[in-house]
Amino acid sequence: MRPSRARALSGSGWGCWDTGSVMNPDNRARERETAGDRPPDRCGAQAQEESLARSSALYACLRTAREFYDFHRHQHDLRYSDRVIYSPAVPCFRDDRAGLLDAPFRTTFLTAAAPNLGAILTSQPEDAADVPAVLRRRATRVLAIAAAHGHRHLVLGAWGCGVFRNVPAEVARAFAEALRAVPRFDRVVFAIYDRLPRTPVYQAFADAFPSAVRE
């Protein structure tokens, strides 16, 4: 089976989505709260899930998956679990600037929690060495679920590289390995919206997936 074609894109990647066939399986799920239940953090960071909740019906879909959030609320392992929410045919009606789309469309989302490396280093440092393996295992699981449902086009992101402080190069390596393990996709775009000086997050993914494009 031929390898999946993957590239990094500097930007939100909204224009990469199309009706029903492009997914975003790693919307950096808030492990204990549904999208929209939580404002941006004190540093001004805004998780992708909250942004997607304003642009689509994802919030309403996730509200029906309380078991995912209840499970994580009652366990204390900051690596979290490999549980995944599959949300098919979600209506999308706003662009990434919150403007209404002329032609709304539907796409599919998979929600998986990245390990919270920042909190692990502070509260559970004995688990820090396990984080790269968790990232690889969970990324592979997400891709396997996408492939099992017949999806061939993916839009991914810098999973857990914001408030959870995972190392961008480590996350990029995890997905590179996952894509080799699950070579089932025609097109994979890593949409990296990086406002940091010298764009280190985007650069980590551009290095891992050299066919990089800037919006």
Order of alpha helices (4+ residues) and beta strands (2+ residues): beta-beta-alpha-alpha-alpha-beta-beta-alpha-alpha-beta-alpha-beta-alpha-beta
